[in-house]
Amino acid sequence: MSSDSSKVQLGKRLFFDQRLSRNGRWSCADCHRPEQGYALNRPRSPGGVAGGGFRNVPSLMNTVHQQQWGREGRHRQLPAMVAEMFESPFTLALDPLLLEQRMAQDPDYVRMFSEAGYPQISAANAYAAVAEYLRILTSRNAPLDTGTLSAAARRGKALFEGRAGCLHCHSGALLSDGQAHSLGLLARPGHLSELADREALLAYALAHDLEEVATLQQDPGHFTVTGRRDDWGAFITPSLRELNHSGPYMHDGRFYSISQVVEFYYFGGGPDSRKSPLLRPLDLTLEELNDLIAFLESLSGQPLTSERYLWSQGYPAAYPTTRYWSSHPAGEKQ
């Protein structure tokens, strides 16, 4: 097995290992589920030990084509994004030193790091290996790619590329321009009504030194990257690949179906004054809207749930999870 293949195998094992979280019960795959397009079919993430979440879990499909990661585009290197997912209190919340301890106590990791060509077991090398695994998660056999579009989907493709104006933002192999745009979305009534979800957003605001901590009602989005008020509530254009598997949609998971998303664009987006000038109501008939939906549904391929993508060999019970830096048992909320 080549060192590159060994890195992918190591990254795959790390991705599915629940021991590599603060409570010893979550893995990357618990939020990025293979059968759900490596996303999570619920509006918001579970939230890690922070207790709540305020964003929808993005799909990890086709991440090899991206130039920046995070819904607000805060990372320019994939391993840096992986590092945040392991360490952030909103996700796995694991101290990198403890990550290294938990990996080093498992002889299989000792062997696999060596076979992958990594000089030592380290958090940085683990993040790099997971990034190598993520790079194999690419769409397979979508009708758009195999040339098997239905007649309705072909008509929808023409609308997508023409009168509907979708190519302004959804272009290229990934069907994303990789840029931040505001869709005019305002916070929904009852959004983040759970105290834990609200606290998660406030903790995020504090971490980014936002002045609006006490009154914050809306995810600041790309503003936390640029500090420009025009970027408040803007997010990186998501890929349209694998839509059939990765709903609900938008950064806060407010839309549960592709038809709801199309309806949102039909009316020209949301009411926020910072909305992108590229958004306008669509002059399309009901039949044309259905054709557009048919095209969007043709962008999904086969689920990546074969042995190539899943770790099914288990983990040795002889090496229980090393406890976190406290007297609490692993798995107990701290």
Buried (B, 14 or more C-beta within 10 A) or exposed (E): EEEEEBBBBBBBBBBBBBBBBBBBEBBBBBBBBBEBBBBBBBBBBBBBBBBBBBBBBBBBBBBEBBEBBBBBBBBEEBBBBBBBBBBBBBBBBBBBEBBBEBBBBBEBBEEBBBBBEBEEBBBEBBBBBBBBBBBBBBBEEBBBBEEEBBEBBEBBBBBBBEEBBBEEBBBEEBBBBBBBBBBBBEBEEEBBEBEBBBBBBBBBBEEBEBEEBEEBEBBBBBBBBBEEEEBBBBBBBBBBBBBBBBBBBBBBBBBEEBBBBBBBBBEBBBEBEBBBEEBEEBEBEEEBBBBBBBBBBBBBBEBBEEEEBBBEEEBEEEBEBBBBEEEEEBBEEE
